[in-house]
Amino acid sequence: MLFREYADYLKEELAEFADLPWLIKYYEEFEEETSNLPTGYEPPLGFIILAIEDGQTAGMVTVGKLIDSECEMKKLFVRESYRGKGIGRKLCTRLIQKAKEIGYTHMRLFTSLKTPLKLYESLEFIQISPYKHLPKELNGVFMEKKLI
């Protein structure tokens, strides 16, 4: 399952924090979330987009409602064998288009990973102040894109 691969990828990327209570809690919540899919991502206000290449699932990205007309991009993931082929950009572009169609006016995201920052910036996301509390050890970036 792609969500499991995403979680394994995060565990590798965040290995230095593996013993911290907040990360253990995150993985417990992740297990609960994935066992109840699509809860939290149901249309019309949330959704999951999959990328299919050569009949195989190559990647995914999700969106969920934050407040009012704001949504949050989450779980952008492309399988390693498909990286470098523009699939992450295609997923984000489709996600942004669909969020606009739904009526969202702003899309937000948080990343502690360095790899996707240039992609997000090229899609006109800008860095913003934190919109939710996350552990400072993540040392990540909050971003937003206006959709109107």
C-alpha positions as CSV (number, residue, x, y, z in Angstrom):
1,M,0.0,0.0,0.0
2,L,1.3,3.4,-1.0
3,F,0.4,5.0,2.4
4,R,2.6,2.4,4.1
5,E,5.5,3.2,1.7
6,Y,5.1,6.8,2.5
7,A,5.3,6.1,6.3
8,D,8.4,4.0,5.8
9,Y,10.0,6.8,3.7
10,L,9.2,9.3,6.5
11,K,10.7,7.0,9.1
12,E,14.0,6.9,7.1
13,E,14.0,10.7,6.6
14,L,13.2,11.5,10.2
15,A,15.3,8.6,11.7
16,E,17.2,11.0,14.0
17,F,13.9,11.8,15.9
18,A,12.7,8.1,16.1
19,D,12.6,8.0,19.9
20,L,10.9,11.3,20.5
21,P,7.3,10.9,21.9
22,W,5.7,13.2,19.3
23,L,7.0,11.1,16.4
24,I,5.9,7.9,18.1
25,K,2.4,9.5,18.5
26,Y,2.4,10.7,14.9
27,Y,3.0,7.1,13.7
28,E,0.2,5.8,15.9
29,E,-2.2,8.4,14.6
30,F,-1.0,7.6,11.0
31,E,-1.9,3.9,11.6
32,E,-5.3,4.9,12.7
33,E,-5.8,7.3,9.8
34,T,-4.8,4.8,7.2
35,S,-7.0,2.1,8.7
36,N,-10.0,4.4,8.2
37,L,-9.3,5.7,4.7
38,P,-10.8,7.7,3.1
39,T,-12.0,9.3,6.3
40,G,-10.5,12.9,6.3
41,Y,-10.1,12.9,2.6
42,E,-13.6,12.3,1.4
43,P,-15.0,14.4,-1.5
44,P,-16.2,17.0,-1.9
45,L,-13.8,18.8,0.6
46,G,-10.9,16.3,0.6
47,F,-9.4,13.8,-1.8
48,I,-6.5,11.6,-2.7
49,I,-4.9,11.8,-6.1
50,L,-2.8,8.8,-7.4
51,A,-0.3,8.9,-10.3
52,I,-0.4,5.8,-12.5
53,E,2.5,5.1,-14.8
54,D,2.7,1.9,-16.9
55,G,-0.2,0.5,-15.0
56,Q,1.5,0.9,-11.7
57,T,0.8,3.3,-8.9
58,A,3.8,5.7,-9.0
59,G,2.8,8.3,-6.4
60,M,0.1,10.1,-4.4
61,V,-0.8,13.4,-2.8
62,T,-3.8,14.2,-0.5
63,V,-5.7,17.3,0.5
64,G,-8.0,18.0,3.4
65,K,-10.0,21.0,4.6
66,L,-8.4,23.2,7.2
67,I,-10.9,26.0,7.9
68,D,-13.4,27.8,5.8
69,S,-11.9,28.1,2.3
70,E,-8.4,26.8,3.2
71,C,-7.1,23.4,2.5
72,E,-3.9,21.6,3.3
73,M,-1.7,19.5,0.9
74,K,-0.4,16.4,2.6
75,K,1.5,13.2,1.9
76,L,3.1,14.1,-1.4
77,F,5.0,10.9,-2.2
78,V,6.5,9.4,-5.4
79,R,7.9,5.9,-5.3
80,E,11.7,5.9,-5.7
81,S,11.7,4.2,-9.1
82,Y,9.5,6.9,-10.5
83,R,11.4,9.9,-9.1
84,G,12.9,12.5,-11.4
85,K,10.2,12.1,-14.0
86,G,8.0,15.1,-13.1
87,I,5.4,13.0,-11.3
88,G,5.5,15.1,-8.1
89,R,4.8,18.2,-10.2
90,K,2.0,16.6,-12.1
91,L,0.4,15.4,-8.8
92,C,0.7,18.9,-7.3
93,T,-0.6,20.6,-10.4
94,R,-3.7,18.3,-10.5
95,L,-4.3,18.8,-6.8
96,I,-4.2,22.6,-7.1
97,Q,-6.6,22.5,-10.0
98,K,-9.0,20.3,-8.2
99,A,-8.8,22.4,-5.0
100,K,-9.7,25.5,-7.1
101,E,-12.6,23.7,-8.7
102,I,-14.0,22.8,-5.2
103,G,-13.7,26.5,-4.2
104,Y,-10.7,26.6,-1.9
105,T,-9.0,30.0,-2.0
106,H,-5.7,29.0,-0.2
107,M,-3.7,25.9,0.0
108,R,-1.2,25.4,2.8
109,L,1.4,22.8,3.6
110,F,4.2,21.9,6.0
111,T,7.3,20.1,5.0
112,S,10.4,19.1,7.0
113,L,11.9,17.6,3.9
114,K,14.3,19.6,1.8
115,T,13.7,17.8,-1.5
116,P,10.2,19.2,-2.3
117,L,11.0,22.9,-1.4
118,K,12.1,23.9,-4.9
119,L,9.0,22.2,-6.4
120,Y,6.7,24.1,-4.0
121,E,8.4,27.4,-4.7
122,S,8.1,26.8,-8.5
123,L,4.4,26.3,-8.0
124,E,4.2,29.7,-6.3
125,F,4.0,28.6,-2.7
126,I,5.5,31.1,-0.3
127,Q,6.8,30.6,3.2
128,I,4.4,31.7,5.9
129,S,4.2,31.8,9.7
130,P,3.2,28.5,11.3
131,Y,-0.6,27.8,11.1
132,K,-0.4,24.9,13.6
133,H,1.8,23.7,16.3
134,L,4.5,21.1,15.4
135,P,7.6,20.1,17.4
136,K,10.4,22.5,16.8
137,E,12.8,19.6,16.2
138,L,11.1,19.1,12.8
139,N,12.7,22.4,11.7
140,G,10.4,22.6,8.7
141,V,8.7,25.1,6.6
142,F,5.1,26.3,6.4
143,M,4.0,27.4,3.0
144,E,0.8,28.8,1.3
145,K,-0.5,29.3,-2.2
146,K,-3.3,31.6,-3.2
147,L,-5.7,29.8,-5.4
148,I,-7.7,32.7,-6.6
